[in-house]
Every structure is written in structure tokens, then in C-alpha cells.
């Protein structure tokens, strides 16, 4: 068990039976597990609360997962039960946390295997971070004729995540000179593996076991997952079981997939993962909703950026001819959703409302027409041409317009 030659094959075969850890890993004082796990969820609903029968917000099911009902949310935290799921048809693995192990090996001085109890004895941190599928606002919104904000933008959610900084675990293992990458592998069907630059891993990466004050849900990677703040959702490995430190990226199938494709430095020493661009969207009023009549309303929505914190959100109630600043609601955090609000008196005439944001890196949203002009796409063929560009439609951050009719119905005005 102390051997530095513990291979992947042996780990996968014997990992569930390993009771100890390699030299240098934290051990419990008594050698006994202090975790009590119930055999089944409690039947008495008083022991784990339920929402009111009058609240019926649910996720929207599409071909590849389930989308968050952004139009129903308050503040910036997404309830765990409503966090979007990108599953591609796979059910989450049923993992007993008492048997689960995390292996760290490769270019390290001390290959280590951690149990869940040992991971939880490390100093923990909690951070509010968003996750977003690279196809959010892109392929799904363009191809499927999305009419609601849940359909256009519902593949993003924001939670308070709790876990151990990956840098602590890597320092415990002792990263060797010449290492620039690691590969993180999950325990799901197909054993998805993702290459990650060591620089990012040592910066702000998190091995998370908690979400919104309780253990991760199975769809979100229970019992542990990787979190890489700001990066495209597909690189945040769920059901994490193995981390191998390398001198170069593995360049597996997931490293080359659209939306997740890593960028390797010319000398191979490090690189970057795709970061999500700044986005904002009005969630009220938004597609599928209806205003009962003219008068005062508060326009509200969410903004976020994988490159930093949101610094400004502007609102237009005349189709983009004029813009006014919205109020940003605290907390305003990097790589997290930010709630914005704007007072509006609707006169009952047809209008187009929209928002645009700017992050602390100075990057701003643009309209689909402006983005298309930069790519040489001709007016009148936006939808078809964007769909032909498989990479462009991933991570698309165009301004989202909503049309309010004289009758008060709200519809998608993107096309």
C-alpha cells in the first residue's frame, strides 16, 4: 500500500477494499469510522422537510439533461434539487461513501489514497460558485426554438460548495519538478477523465463534498467532485476517484470534446481550460410569462462571468436604443451569479427589453448581430450559420432580448 508503483489497474480492482492510506495521509486517531450512514431515507417527512404543495417549480427535461427554472429563483443560490443536470442519458453511479477512495499518484513523491473521512479532516473552505454547461445559451437555444429563460439559459446554476482545496492534497502528495498537468477521473460509466493544468489545480480548484450545506446529490457527483471555478462545466469531474499528476496533458476524448477543449502552451508546459464568458439574462419578465397590465414592475435577472466578478449590468427597455444601469444586489462575487434589479413603468405598448453585463476584466456582452458581424455572418442567416459553427454555438453569450406585447405576453425576441 506504500508502494509508489500502485497502478491504475490495481486501484480500480482493489480500491473498494482498501482500508488504510499511503504514508503521509491523515489517519483517524482510533482507526474507526465516525460516520453514521442511514440504511434508507427517512419516511417521516418531518425529518427531512418538503416544500409547500403550492410551490411547483421543477427542472425542464431535454435530450441531454435537466435545466434550472431560473425564472422562479430568488437571490443567487440555486436549490440543490433544482440545480441543472447534464447526464447525457447516464444514471449517476450509486456510491457508498464508506467505500469510496480518492487516489493521487503519478509525478508525486508520495502516492496517496484518501477515504471520505480523511478528506473531511483537512481544513475545509466554502465558496459560492456557478457552474454552466458550455452548450448553455448556444446550441439548445438556437436549435430547439427555446421560448423560456429556462430553455435558453437553464444550464447554469449557482451553489455554495464545501470541500478541500486541491492544492492541499497535492502538497500532501508532493508534486515533483517537471509536472505541469493532472488528469482527473470520475467513477461513472466510461470513467470520464479530464486533463487540468497544474497551475489551475494549485490556484483555486476544489475537491467538493458539500453543496448548499449538505452532502452533494448523486447527480452532482456524490460523494466528491472536482470544481474548477469559472471553467466550462464539462471539465468539473463528478464522482471523482483518481488524480494523476503528469508532465503533459493526456489528450483523451474529453480533452478534445467541443466546449471542453484544452489549450496547451506551445512548449507543453501548462495551458488553459475554457472559461465561460460574461453573460446576463432577464428572468422577469421573460419568455412564457404574462404581465397583467400596465404599471410598475421590477425587472430582475442574473449575470455571471467565468473570468471574474460582474461590475455592471445595463438594461434597455427600447430594443437596445438606450441603456440604463441596473442595481447589483450584494453579494457580488467572482465566478458566481449576481442578481440585478431595475425599476420599470410599463406604458402598455409593445417593447423589447434586454440586459447586458460587463465583468471586472472589462469584457462586455454584445448582441447576436454584433457577434455575427465579427464572425462574418450575414444578417438574416444568424440562426442557420451559428448552428453550422459547432464551436461558436458553445459558450455563446449574446444579449437575450424579450418582447412584451400589448397584451402583456412575453416571448423570445432573439430571432
Residue pairs with C-beta under 8 A, 6 or more apart in sequence:
1 18
1 20
1 21
1 22
1 113
2 22
2 23
3 111
4 105
4 110
4 111
6 22
6 103
6 105
6 111
6 113
8 242
8 244
11 101
11 103
11 105
11 113
11 242
15 101
15 103
15 113
15 241
16 99
16 101
18 101
18 113
20 27
20 113
21 27
21 112
21 113
21 114
21 115
21 118
22 110
22 111
22 112
22 113
23 110
24 110
24 112
24 172
24 173
24 174
25 112
25 113
25 114
25 118
25 172
26 114
26 118
26 121
26 122
27 118
28 34
28 117
28 118
28 121
33 98
33 117
34 117
35 97
35 98
35 116
35 117
37 96
37 97
37 98
41 48
42 48
57 69
57 72
57 82
58 69
58 82
59 66
59 67
59 68
59 69
59 82
59 84
59 85
59 154
60 66
60 67
60 69
60 148
60 150
60 151
60 154
61 67
62 140
62 144
62 151
64 86
64 87
64 88
64 89
64 135
65 84
65 85
65 86
65 87
65 88
65 133
65 155
66 84
66 85
66 87
67 84
67 150
67 151
67 154
67 155
68 78
68 82
68 83
68 84
68 150
68 154
68 155
68 156
68 157
69 82
69 150
69 154
70 149
70 150
70 153
70 154
70 156
70 281
70 283
70 302
71 148
71 149
71 150
71 283
71 284
71 286
71 288
71 289
72 82
73 79
73 82
73 283
73 302
75 329
75 339
76 128
76 158
76 302
76 329
76 331
76 336
76 337
76 338
76 339
77 128
77 158
77 159
77 160
77 212
78 84
78 157
78 158
78 159
78 337
79 212
80 159
80 211
80 212
80 214
80 217
80 220
81 217
82 157
83 131
83 157
83 159
83 211
83 217
83 219
83 220
84 131
84 133
84 154
84 155
84 156
84 157
85 219
85 220
86 133
86 155
86 233
86 234
87 219
90 188
90 189
90 190
92 188
92 218
92 219
92 221
92 222
92 238
92 239
93 187
93 188
93 189
93 218
93 239
94 218
95 187
95 218
95 222
95 223
95 239
97 116
97 215
97 222
97 223
98 115
98 116
100 115
100 116
100 187
100 223
100 224
100 241
101 113
101 114
101 115
101 241
102 113
102 114
102 119
102 169
102 207
102 224
102 240
102 241
102 242
102 243
103 111
103 112
103 113
103 241
103 242
103 243
104 111
104 112
104 113
104 114
104 169
104 170
104 173
104 243
104 244
104 245
105 111
105 112
105 173
105 242
105 243
105 244
105 245
106 179
106 182
106 243
106 244
106 245
106 246
107 175
107 176
107 178
107 179
107 245
107 246
107 247
108 170
108 173
108 174
108 175
108 176
108 179
108 245
109 173
109 174
109 175
109 176
110 172
110 173
110 174
111 173
112 169
112 172
112 173
114 169
116 209
116 223
116 224
119 163
119 164
119 169
119 207
119 209
119 224
120 209
122 164
122 168
122 169
123 164
123 168
124 162
124 163
124 164
125 162
125 163
125 164
125 165
125 206
126 160
126 161
126 162
126 210
127 160
127 161
127 206
127 229
128 158
128 159
128 160
128 161
128 331
128 333
128 336
129 158
129 159
129 161
129 227
129 229
129 335
129 336
130 156
130 157
130 158
130 304
130 306
130 335
130 336
130 337
131 156
131 157
131 158
131 159
131 227
131 233
131 236
132 155
132 156
132 232
132 233
132 276
132 304
132 306
133 155
133 156
133 232
133 233
133 234
133 259
134 232
134 233
134 234
134 258
134 259
134 260
134 274
134 276
134 394
134 395
135 155
135 259
135 393
135 394
136 153
136 154
136 155
136 156
137 152
137 153
137 155
137 279
137 281
137 396
137 397
137 398
137 400
138 392
138 393
138 394
138 395
138 396
139 387
139 393
139 394
140 146
140 151
140 152
140 155
141 151
141 152
141 153
141 396
141 414
142 383
142 386
142 387
142 393
142 396
143 387
143 393
144 151
146 152
146 287
146 412
147 287
147 288
147 411
147 412
148 286
148 287
148 288
148 412
149 281
149 282
149 283
149 286
149 287
149 288
149 400
151 287
152 281
152 287
152 400
152 412
152 414
153 279
153 281
153 400
155 233
156 279
156 304
156 337
158 304
158 336
158 337
159 211
159 212
160 211
160 212
160 213
161 206
161 208
161 210
161 211
161 227
162 208
162 209
162 210
162 211
162 213
163 206
163 207
163 208
163 209
163 210
163 224
163 227
164 206
164 207
164 209
165 204
165 205
165 206
165 207
166 201
166 202
166 205
166 206
166 207
166 226
166 243
167 201
167 202
167 203
167 205
169 207
169 243
170 182
170 198
170 201
170 202
170 245
173 245
175 198
175 245
176 245
178 247
179 198
179 245
179 246
179 247
180 197
180 198
180 199
180 246
180 247
180 248
180 268
180 269
180 270
181 195
181 196
181 197
181 198
181 245
181 246
181 247
181 248
181 249
181 250
181 270
181 271
182 195
182 196
182 198
182 201
182 243
182 244
182 245
182 246
183 193
183 194
183 195
183 196
183 243
183 244
183 246
183 249
183 250
183 252
184 193
184 194
184 196
184 226
184 237
184 240
184 242
184 243
185 191
185 192
185 193
185 194
185 237
185 240
185 241
185 242
185 243
185 244
186 192
186 193
186 221
186 225
186 237
186 238
186 239
186 240
186 241
187 239
187 240
187 241
188 238
188 239
192 237
192 254
193 237
193 250
193 252
193 254
194 226
194 234
194 235
194 237
194 252
194 254
194 255
194 260
195 246
195 249
195 250
195 251
195 252
195 255
195 262
196 205
196 226
196 228
196 235
196 273
197 262
197 270
197 271
197 272
197 273
198 245
198 270
199 270
200 228
200 231
200 272
200 273
204 228
204 229
205 226
205 227
205 228
205 229
206 226
206 227
206 229
207 224
207 225
207 226
207 227
207 240
208 216
208 221
208 224
208 225
208 226
208 227
209 215
209 216
209 223
209 224
210 216
211 217
211 220
215 222
215 223
216 222
216 223
216 224
216 225
220 238
221 237
221 238
221 239
221 240
222 239
224 239
224 240
225 236
225 237
225 238
225 239
225 240
226 235
226 236
226 237
226 238
226 240
227 236
228 235
228 236
228 273
229 306
229 334
229 335
230 275
230 276
230 305
230 306
230 307
230 308
230 334
230 335
231 273
231 274
231 275
231 276
231 306
232 259
232 260
232 273
232 274
232 275
232 276
232 306
232 395
234 254
234 257
234 259
234 260
235 254
235 260
235 273
235 274
247 268
248 268
249 255
249 262
249 264
249 268
249 271
254 260
255 261
255 262
258 390
258 391
258 394
259 274
259 391
259 394
259 395
260 273
260 274
261 274
262 271
262 272
262 273
262 274
263 271
263 272
263 273
263 274
264 270
264 271
265 271
274 395
275 306
275 307
276 304
276 305
276 306
276 307
276 395
276 397
277 305
277 306
277 307
277 363
277 395
277 397
278 303
278 304
278 305
278 307
278 310
278 357
278 358
278 359
278 363
278 364
278 365
278 397
279 303
279 304
279 305
279 357
279 365
279 397
280 301
280 302
280 303
280 304
280 310
280 313
280 340
280 355
280 356
280 357
280 365
280 399
280 400
281 301
281 302
281 303
281 355
281 400
282 299
282 300
282 301
282 315
282 353
282 354
282 355
282 400
282 402
283 300
283 301
283 302
284 297
284 298
284 299
284 300
284 301
285 291
285 297
285 299
285 353
285 402
285 404
285 410
286 301
286 402
286 410
287 402
287 410
287 411
287 412
288 410
288 411
289 409
289 410
290 407
290 408
290 409
290 410
291 297
291 346
291 404
291 408
291 410
292 408
293 348
293 408
294 346
294 347
294 348
295 345
295 346
296 343
296 344
296 345
296 346
297 344
297 345
297 346
298 341
298 342
298 343
298 344
299 315
299 317
299 326
299 341
299 342
299 343
299 344
299 353
299 355
300 339
300 340
300 341
300 342
301 313
301 339
301 340
301 355
302 337
302 338
302 339
302 340
303 310
303 313
303 337
303 338
303 340
303 355
303 357
304 310
304 335
304 336
304 337
304 338
305 335
305 357
305 359
305 361
305 363
306 335
307 359
307 361
307 363
308 334
308 335
308 359
308 360
308 361
309 332
309 333
309 334
309 335
309 336
309 338
309 359
309 360
310 328
310 332
310 338
310 357
310 358
310 359
310 360
311 358
311 359
311 360
312 325
312 328
312 357
312 358
313 325
313 326
313 328
313 338
313 340
313 355
313 356
313 357
313 358
314 323
314 324
314 325
314 326
314 355
314 356
314 357
315 323
315 324
315 325
315 326
315 340
315 342
315 344
315 353
315 354
315 355
316 322
316 323
316 324
316 352
316 353
316 354
316 355
316 356
317 344
317 351
317 353
318 351
318 352
319 351
319 352
319 354
319 401
320 352
320 354
320 367
320 399
320 401
323 356
324 342
326 340
326 341
326 342
326 355
327 340
327 341
327 342
328 338
328 339
328 340
329 338
329 339
329 340
329 341
332 338
334 360
340 355
340 357
344 353
346 404
348 406
349 406
350 403
350 404
350 405
350 406
351 403
351 404
352 401
352 402
352 403
352 404
352 413
353 401
353 402
353 404
354 399
354 400
354 401
354 402
355 399
355 400
356 364
356 365
356 366
356 399
357 364
357 365
358 364
358 365
365 397
365 398
365 399
366 374
366 398
366 399
367 398
367 399
368 382
368 386
368 398
368 399
368 414
369 379
369 382
371 396
371 398
372 378
372 379
372 382
372 385
372 386
375 389
375 392
377 385
377 386
378 385
382 415
383 415
386 392
386 393
386 396
387 393
398 414
400 412
400 414
401 412
401 413
401 414
402 410
402 411
402 412
402 413
403 410
403 411
403 412
403 413
404 410
405 411
